[in-house]
Amino acid sequence: MQDSLTPFVGRRGSVFWFRKPVPVDLIARLGKSDIRRSLRTCDRRTATKRGWALVRAVEEAFETLRS
């Protein structure tokens, strides 16, 4: 299995952060254009795991808001 970061994970200083744009149709409902959250780790492997978990959670939240 390849240890690659999600497209939504990046580093700010030494800590990894998650950032995912909010779909255009949900910006008005959420009041923001992106979801940002610290992954609270400097470790790449931990950041990857937490990042993918957040991708799933955020996508499920977007689907819930649409229904």
Protein Blocks (a to p, Z undefined) as FASTA:
>chain_A
ZZdddfkbccehjbccddddddfklmmmnopabdcddehiabfklmmmmmmmmmmmmmmm
mmmmmZZ
